[in-house]
Amino acid sequence: MKIALKILPRTKPLRLLFCFGGGILLASILSVFSYYHYWYVTIKSVQETQLQIISETVPTKLSLLFINQQENQIQKLLNSTDGYIGLVITDCQKKEDNCPEEKITYRTNIDLGWQKNFQANNLEKYFFDIITNPPLLIESNKLTKVEILGQVYYIQSSPSG
């Protein structure tokens, strides 16, 4: 402490202010970099993994719920992403991504960013799976006629920033 008191009077105030301001500027730059790295790298990769898991399980589960006419369970499943990924179900009964006459029958009610990216009149730009009767994963080894019940679209939220 005594040494610091002896050095401080000899230090020019402008130099001390410059060092202090430089430290704050460097800490701010590192903080902003860390923030953007977190949102645009870490969260993006977590969302991609979550989307892959959802796209493997949701179509089969939805197919079973549609076949058993469990509407309250359908909505519960759509809200299970907590609004980070929006799930939108349409009545399109084709495998193609262009279905101009389709209507939205169900959608995720919770919004934590996915609705910013959602355009109901431009659904063909989103990744989708088909909902079938019988479910494709269950009956994949049998040659049966598959009825398409609809399509489920996946809309990701934007990282907040």
Protein Blocks (a to p, Z undefined) as FASTA:
>chain_A
ZZmmmmmmmpcfklmmmmmmmmmmmmmmmmmmmmmmmmmmmmmmmmmmmmmmmmmmmmmm
mmmmmmnopaklmmmmmmmnnomaccdddfbfbfbfbdfkbccfbdcfbdghjmmmpcfk
lmmlpccdddddddfklmmmpccddddfbdcddddddddZZ
